[in-house]
Amino acid sequence: MSTKRATPLRVAVLASGRGSNLQAIIDAIEAGQLQARIVAVISNKKDAVALERARNHGAPDIFVDPKPFAGRPDSREAYDQALLEVLSKHDAELVLLAGYMKIVTAVFINSYVNRMMNIHPSLLPSFPGLEVQKKAIEWGCKLAGCTVHFVTEGVDEGPIILQAAVPILDGDTPETLAARILEQEHKIYPRAVQLYAEGRLRVEGRRVFIDGGKPLGAALVSAS
């Protein structure tokens, strides 16, 4: 089941680095697979490649400098309040974290409850945080993967929307595993956003239900 929107979903993306998941979102929009419009790409890094990607595709690129907030006892909250002002100005309906290397505060989260998504390169709830591919290999896991989830105050703890799994091969390094996981990230993040755009995501406690039935690819298992 697919619901055609009268207007595209207004999406803002927060990114700190190269923005490959941002590019996947842009590509899905331009291919007509995602009923959305990127109204702002925001970074805490002035030289983030994500900002260049935004410029290349006509999306507003916005650097919010964290330095003026440093040293304040409420520095994180004050910075997030500045982000909220930018998002309000651009009337963002959904916020996407795409390699955003700052932990958002309750000030931010409470303004976008179930309206902020993140993608994490593990099969949550296993291996939240950093260096997840290295941890999965060291634990002897047979499967790794990625997860799109709503953002809550707990790090990588929000309700799970979509997941994709990839096998861990005997010769894998964290880098080779990360590269294969990233391919799946680029598939499931746009799909999760499209489900939101269609109004099909319903959160009950820790569970996310997809109204109208799960789409093909709601849970992917890659053969390689």
N, C-alpha and C positions, 0 to 999 in steps of 0.2 A: 504494500500500500504506500503510495506517495502522495503528498499533499502539496499542491502548487501554492506558493506564497504570492500575495499581492505585491509585496516588495521584498527585495533580498534582505536576509538577516544581516544586521549591522555588527560586524566582528572587529574586535581590536586584538592585536597580537603583541605579547610581551616577549622579547628575546634578548639574549645577551651575547650571542655568538654568530655562527655562520647562517643560521636560519634555514636549515634544509627542510624542516617540517613546515615552516612558513611557506617555502617554495612549493611544497606539495599541496598546501591549501590554495595558493595562488593558481597552480596548474589545474586543480579540480574546478575552481571557479571559471577559469578561462575556457575549460573544456565543456562547460555547461553541466557538470556533474554535481555542482554544489550551488545551491540557491543562497548565495551570500555575497557580501561586499566588504572588503577590508577598509574600515574607516580610519584606522590608525595602526602604525607599527611603532611601538615604544621600546626604547632600550635604556639601560643604565650604563651602557658602554658607547662612547661617542663614535668609535671606529668599528662597531659591530657590522659584520657583513649583512646582517638582516636588514639594517637600515638602507644599505645599497640596493638590496633586492626590492624593498618597498619603492624606492625611487625609480627603479627600472620598470616597475609596473604601475606607476602613477598613483601609488598609495601614499598618504601622508607619513613621513618619517620623522619621529620625534625623539630627541635625546633629552632625558630628564636627569640632570647631573646630581648624583648623590652627595657630592662634596659639601654643598651649603648646609646639609643636614647633619654632617659628621660632628661628633662631640656633644650633641644634644642628648639628654637622657631619654627622650622619646624619638630618637633619630629615625628608627625604622617606621614608626607610626606616622611621623611627619612626612616622610618620603612617600609612604603609601597614600596619604591624604593628597599629596601633590599629584600622584598618578590618578586618583579618583577625579580630581578636577579636570584633568585632561580627558578622561573617559567620558565624563559628563558633557564636556564641550562637544565631543564628537558623537554623543548619543549612542554609545556602544551597548548593544543588547547582550552580547556574549563576549567573554574574555578568554583568550587562549594563551596558555603559557607554552612557549616553544623554546626550550633551552634557556629559560630565564633563571639565572643563577643567584637569585635572592629569594629568601623565604618570606612569603607574603604574610602580613599580620592580620589579626582579627578585624582591624579597622577596614581593611580591604575586603576580606572574605565575607564579612557581615553585610557588605553592600552588594555582593554578587553571589548570594547563596544559590547553589545549583545553577549558576550562570557563569561559572568559571571552570575551564577544563585544563588538564595537564596530561602530557604523555610521558610515561616513565619506561625505561628500557629493561624491565623485568616483568615477570608474571606475579604481580602483587597478589597477596600481601607478602610474598617472598622478596627479600632484598630491596627494601626501600633505601633511599639515600644514594651514595656515590659508589663508584667502582663495582657496579653490580655484575658486569660480565665476569670480572676476575673472581668475585665471590661465588658465582654460579659454577664456574669451572672448578674452583678449589673444593667446593662442596660435593663435587661429583654428580651434579644434576645431569639428567639426560635431556631435559628440555629447558630452554630459556624463552624469552619473548618480550613482549611489550604490552602496556596497559594504558588505555585512555580512561581517566577517572575525573569525577568532579573534585574540586579542591576544597578541603576542610582545613581546620587548624593543625591537625596532625600531619606530619610530613609523609606524603605519599599514602595517606590513609583513607582518602575519600571514596565514595561509592563508585564501583567499577562499571564502566559503560561498555567497552569492547576490549577484547584481548586477542593477541596473535602469538602463536608458539612457533619456535624453530628448534630443531634438534641441535644438541651440542655434539660436535664431531670430535673424534679422538685427538686430532691434531690442532684443534682450535686454540687460538690465543685470544685474549680479551679483545684485541683489535679485529680479528677476523669474525669473531662472534658478533661484535658490535655492528659491523658492516652489514651482516645478514639481518640482524634485528632492525636496523634502520630502514631497510627495504620494506619491512612490514609496518613500521611506524608510518611511513608515507602512504600506506594503503588505509589503515584504520582510522587515522586522525580525521581526514576529510569525511569518512563515512559517519563517524560520530557526530561531527558538526552538522552534516546533512540530516541526520535523525533529529537533532535538536531543532533545525530549521523547519522540519516537518511537524514539529510539536509532538513527537512520538516517544519522548523519554519521560518516564514517570518514576520518581524516587520515593521509595518507601523504606525508611530506616536506612540500612546499609545496602539495600538492593535497588538496582535500576532495572525497570521493566520497559520493554520496547513494545508499545501499543501497536496492534496490527500484525504482530508476529515478528520474529527476528529476521532481519534481511540476510540474504546470502552473504557470507563472509562476516557474520557477527562474531564468530570465533574461528580464527584461521589457524591452520596447521601447515606450515611450509614444509616442503619435502627436502629443502636444502638450506 
